[in-house]
Amino acid sequence: MSDATADRAPDAKPAKRKLSRRGFILRSLAGGTGVMLGVGYLGRNSIRREIYALMDTVEPSYLGDASDPTMWFEITEDERIRLFSPKVEMGQGSFTSFAQMAADELEVELDRVEVVHAATATGVVDGMSTGGSLSVAGLWMPLRTLAATLRATLVAEAARTAPLINSGAAPDSIEAVVNGVVSYAQSGVSKTYGELAASLSARGAWELAETPPLKPISDCRFIGKPIPRVDLQAKVFGEPIFGMDASAEGMLHGSIVRSERIGATLVSADTSAAEGMPGVVKVVREDDFVGVVAETRMQAEAAKRAITAEWRTERDWESADIEAMIRVGEGTPMVIQREGDAKGALEGGDVVRAEFTSPIGAHAQLEPNGALAHVEERGATVTMSTQVPGVTRDEVAERLGLEPEAVNLVPTYLGGGFGRRLHTPNAIQAAILSRAAGKPVKCFFTRKEEFQHDTFRPPTHHIMQARLASDGRIQAMKHEFSSGDVAYGSAILPDAMNQVLGTDVGAFRGGFIQYGRIPHHEAVSWHVKLPFATSWWRSLGLLANTFAIESFMDELAEKAGQDPVAFRLAHLADDPAGQRLKRVIEAAVDKAGYRDEARAGRAMGFACSTDGGTPAAAVVDLSMVDGQPKVHDVFLAMDPGFAVNPDQVRAQCEGAVCMGISASLYERMEVRGGSLRPVIYGPYRMALLRDAPRRVEVELIDGTGEPGPVGEPPLGPLGAALANAIYRLTGERRRSLPLV
Amino acid sequence: MRINFTLNGESRTLETDGDQPLLWVLRDELDLKGTKFGCGRAACGACTVHVDGDAVRSCSFPARYLEGRVVTTLEGLGTPEAPHPVQQAWIEEIVPQCGYCQPGFIMATAALLAKNASPTDDDIDRNIVNVCRCGTYVRMRKAIHRAAELTRAAAPAEPADADAGAVPGAAYPAPAAEAAHE
């Protein structure tokens, strides 16, 4: 822990960042983050406490610097309200929720609001990412406050410009605001938002009104309602909304030579054969890569294959090497949770112990990574799918030697995110190719490159230990786990914070023991750097950590001779978090008609988790067909705090169920002969329609009245619930993912 | 080479490289971006279009084989004003999340329903074998059954063809070995 960091701490403890009267000022804080951290042992260290305090001061997951409502909203000539979103839409439905929030506070019908991505040159630049399931939660207060202030400003202008009544003796009063039209009480006159905005603009600078009180939820017409997605039509009729759909006049296609081998650095490249090939415009050699620009994608790919590159690698990695690194006891340990004296309580005999593992996971999002870049003399425009528009912009600017403001990063809809688009060197590569060719260049990964150059979900290893008291209660429990980088080395989390925290805040998601009534409990995170890039993958460590802890809970319940659900409930603390978890457990169990026995060739498995404050519980019902698990039904209960759009929260739960089944039963990347494999769907086995449960029932509980994380928490319980069901049915305890 | 074919109901003559996959002809030469690139190896189905009524993965369909054929893409399936029953069902069930794989699923489903307007769950499992990473499968299954209902309501009743479950071209075998794709 450096003194420099300690010195920084006092600055990092400002008053709670609330929107001021001016409303739109959310200045960037160095090192802010929306990552929600568990409290516990970490919180006891004074410096770490400062960091937590800093994190607490930041509106979750939003850091912008907009001071002008016109950077957020535009009132168009046809009286539509265009909202420029600093968060990207990657399927999570956030644009729909934003439209609901804006429409309610602006007093307009939903179809008058159009949500678009903010380009960095003209819109609000979010200094953070779209991730952590925090888009809606993060903008819940800021966006409604902005919308309410805009409405109040427009209404104030209506009051200022009110027609005179009583023979010019008095200004007319405002009677109502309905769907963007302000009507006066007596004169019969009304003015539209567009007219009022024009009136304001004509006077020069906008004077913002005081922010009025926000509407109570009970008065909202859209918030809290299952509104259909606003992007349904674009997505069902195939509009060109994705990064890969972008095009520009005179556009060329690029391709980058990439090694199949882990840790390869470029030594030399013979490009002579490629240079004369049909359609080839330019072969580009930089220090760290070789690329080619051609008239068509096929020509660029063909020319790339004609380049003979020599790579240097230090060794030929194998899966066994990686497994040997990811072991509890290897690398750096960090106690992340400690209550009582687990170490003492676990000495001696009669300790129940089990080990669990999870594999390397690929993101496998359907739209490959890439970018359309157009670099000109004074600046650059980059159009692409990214979860970090601000970071991508800064990285491109730095590499090109431009000021950040000279680069316009235009985010598109994402063909899947899941954490894959938090690292965007592809934007830099496209920009360099464009600069060399003097034309717009579109450059995308092949699927093989996507599989080999992913920023993978790191593999994990877990050791669970516990001691049962004579009454069957857990007296002590310890969860030790090892993982590669998740948040470490991430562009969105400054290294200083990682050093201070001493542990990887992504890897430990879900690693805490959530049963507060266990007198002695402890969680230890071991961290290792792997030879290939690992990073955020939807829910980060949650799936694997929950798999270990919740599988082990079933093992302990059996040893204690108790029902698995009753056993868990008996160990929950009677605090708000425990009470919320208890409610979702009971909801899932009731809905499923959970029973702790196999019947007619089927069995149920239960598990629960809490992620970012959102508790989720799942019951899966499966059978074995030809030795393979076949999932029939999944019952999932979750308390997102408050569902701004219950239908899309359900959609996130249903999707998480399928993705959780896919990752838990089938998915696994391997390292063979120095390369990551497989390199194509199919061999990288994922759940298909036939593998999805026929029935997924979701029960939502509004536990707090404030929206919390939604997209990742429901993934947590899947792995353990499946393993527990398989055990119930077959008597075989599977402790490694994937389970098949 | 010069190729004559029908695209979304219109006769087209195209001068293109015969090895160019249909996918890139559509996307980059004809600016029809509704057909998506996912893998380039016929393994994910994001690029599914109809060729002579069959669901075909256009990333692996060379342009030279287009001569005289009838191609339908998502753009030719329906419009917001006159949606195809599959698109209508997709809207009713609010299926898409990120949306990128959805055109391929919609095209695969439309091809299935054209041959079998009363697919069982097993028919669906065998024929709709595209990849969706967001996991929209639960709503997709509902939407496929709903689209079948809409299709039956729109067409005069016909006796179900017992063999119609298998749609040629729809169910590309999952690649047997990775080596085949290196």
HADDOCK unambig.tbl for C-alpha pairs under 7 A between the chains (distance, minus, plus):
assign (segid A and resid 90 and name CA) (segid B and resid 98 and name CA) 5.10 0.50 0.50
assign (segid A and resid 91 and name CA) (segid B and resid 97 and name CA) 4.01 0.50 0.50
assign (segid A and resid 91 and name CA) (segid B and resid 98 and name CA) 3.42 0.50 0.50
assign (segid A and resid 91 and name CA) (segid B and resid 99 and name CA) 6.88 0.50 0.50
assign (segid A and resid 92 and name CA) (segid B and resid 97 and name CA) 6.38 0.50 0.50
assign (segid A and resid 93 and name CA) (segid B and resid 97 and name CA) 6.94 0.50 0.50
assign (segid A and resid 228 and name CA) (segid B and resid 94 and name CA) 6.55 0.50 0.50
assign (segid A and resid 232 and name CA) (segid B and resid 91 and name CA) 6.58 0.50 0.50
assign (segid A and resid 232 and name CA) (segid B and resid 96 and name CA) 6.92 0.50 0.50
assign (segid A and resid 235 and name CA) (segid B and resid 96 and name CA) 6.85 0.50 0.50
assign (segid A and resid 235 and name CA) (segid B and resid 99 and name CA) 5.35 0.50 0.50
assign (segid A and resid 236 and name CA) (segid B and resid 87 and name CA) 6.12 0.50 0.50
assign (segid A and resid 236 and name CA) (segid B and resid 102 and name CA) 6.99 0.50 0.50
assign (segid A and resid 236 and name CA) (segid B and resid 103 and name CA) 6.81 0.50 0.50
assign (segid A and resid 237 and name CA) (segid B and resid 74 and name CA) 6.72 0.50 0.50
assign (segid A and resid 237 and name CA) (segid B and resid 75 and name CA) 6.70 0.50 0.50
assign (segid A and resid 237 and name CA) (segid B and resid 79 and name CA) 6.73 0.50 0.50
assign (segid A and resid 238 and name CA) (segid B and resid 34 and name CA) 4.12 0.50 0.50
assign (segid A and resid 238 and name CA) (segid B and resid 74 and name CA) 6.59 0.50 0.50
assign (segid A and resid 238 and name CA) (segid B and resid 75 and name CA) 6.89 0.50 0.50
assign (segid A and resid 238 and name CA) (segid B and resid 103 and name CA) 6.37 0.50 0.50
assign (segid A and resid 239 and name CA) (segid B and resid 34 and name CA) 6.12 0.50 0.50
assign (segid A and resid 240 and name CA) (segid B and resid 33 and name CA) 5.57 0.50 0.50
assign (segid A and resid 240 and name CA) (segid B and resid 34 and name CA) 6.57 0.50 0.50
assign (segid A and resid 245 and name CA) (segid B and resid 33 and name CA) 6.12 0.50 0.50
assign (segid A and resid 365 and name CA) (segid B and resid 133 and name CA) 5.81 0.50 0.50
assign (segid A and resid 366 and name CA) (segid B and resid 38 and name CA) 5.31 0.50 0.50
assign (segid A and resid 366 and name CA) (segid B and resid 100 and name CA) 6.66 0.50 0.50
assign (segid A and resid 366 and name CA) (segid B and resid 101 and name CA) 6.64 0.50 0.50
assign (segid A and resid 366 and name CA) (segid B and resid 133 and name CA) 6.74 0.50 0.50
assign (segid A and resid 367 and name CA) (segid B and resid 38 and name CA) 5.88 0.50 0.50
assign (segid A and resid 367 and name CA) (segid B and resid 100 and name CA) 6.67 0.50 0.50
assign (segid A and resid 368 and name CA) (segid B and resid 38 and name CA) 6.88 0.50 0.50
assign (segid A and resid 414 and name CA) (segid B and resid 98 and name CA) 6.50 0.50 0.50
assign (segid A and resid 415 and name CA) (segid B and resid 98 and name CA) 5.43 0.50 0.50
assign (segid A and resid 415 and name CA) (segid B and resid 99 and name CA) 6.64 0.50 0.50
assign (segid A and resid 415 and name CA) (segid B and resid 100 and name CA) 4.86 0.50 0.50
assign (segid A and resid 416 and name CA) (segid B and resid 98 and name CA) 5.51 0.50 0.50
assign (segid A and resid 446 and name CA) (segid B and resid 39 and name CA) 6.92 0.50 0.50
assign (segid A and resid 447 and name CA) (segid B and resid 39 and name CA) 4.85 0.50 0.50
assign (segid A and resid 654 and name CA) (segid B and resid 138 and name CA) 6.91 0.50 0.50
assign (segid A and resid 655 and name CA) (segid B and resid 134 and name CA) 5.43 0.50 0.50
assign (segid A and resid 655 and name CA) (segid B and resid 135 and name CA) 4.20 0.50 0.50
assign (segid A and resid 655 and name CA) (segid B and resid 136 and name CA) 5.54 0.50 0.50
assign (segid A and resid 656 and name CA) (segid B and resid 135 and name CA) 6.88 0.50 0.50
assign (segid A and resid 658 and name CA) (segid B and resid 135 and name CA) 4.95 0.50 0.50
assign (segid A and resid 659 and name CA) (segid B and resid 133 and name CA) 6.90 0.50 0.50
assign (segid A and resid 659 and name CA) (segid B and resid 134 and name CA) 6.85 0.50 0.50
assign (segid A and resid 659 and name CA) (segid B and resid 135 and name CA) 5.71 0.50 0.50
assign (segid A and resid 678 and name CA) (segid B and resid 178 and name CA) 6.60 0.50 0.50
assign (segid A and resid 680 and name CA) (segid B and resid 178 and name CA) 6.92 0.50 0.50
assign (segid A and resid 681 and name CA) (segid B and resid 43 and name CA) 5.74 0.50 0.50
assign (segid A and resid 681 and name CA) (segid B and resid 44 and name CA) 6.44 0.50 0.50
assign (segid A and resid 682 and name CA) (segid B and resid 43 and name CA) 6.49 0.50 0.50
assign (segid A and resid 682 and name CA) (segid B and resid 174 and name CA) 5.45 0.50 0.50
assign (segid A and resid 682 and name CA) (segid B and resid 175 and name CA) 5.95 0.50 0.50
assign (segid A and resid 683 and name CA) (segid B and resid 177 and name CA) 6.90 0.50 0.50
assign (segid A and resid 683 and name CA) (segid B and resid 178 and name CA) 6.15 0.50 0.50
assign (segid A and resid 688 and name CA) (segid B and resid 129 and name CA) 6.30 0.50 0.50
assign (segid A and resid 688 and name CA) (segid B and resid 130 and name CA) 6.93 0.50 0.50
assign (segid A and resid 688 and name CA) (segid B and resid 131 and name CA) 6.02 0.50 0.50
assign (segid A and resid 689 and name CA) (segid B and resid 125 and name CA) 6.21 0.50 0.50
assign (segid A and resid 689 and name CA) (segid B and resid 129 and name CA) 6.66 0.50 0.50
assign (segid A and resid 689 and name CA) (segid B and resid 137 and name CA) 5.36 0.50 0.50
assign (segid A and resid 690 and name CA) (segid B and resid 125 and name CA) 4.60 0.50 0.50
assign (segid A and resid 692 and name CA) (segid B and resid 137 and name CA) 6.31 0.50 0.50
assign (segid A and resid 692 and name CA) (segid B and resid 138 and name CA) 6.79 0.50 0.50
assign (segid A and resid 694 and name CA) (segid B and resid 138 and name CA) 6.78 0.50 0.50
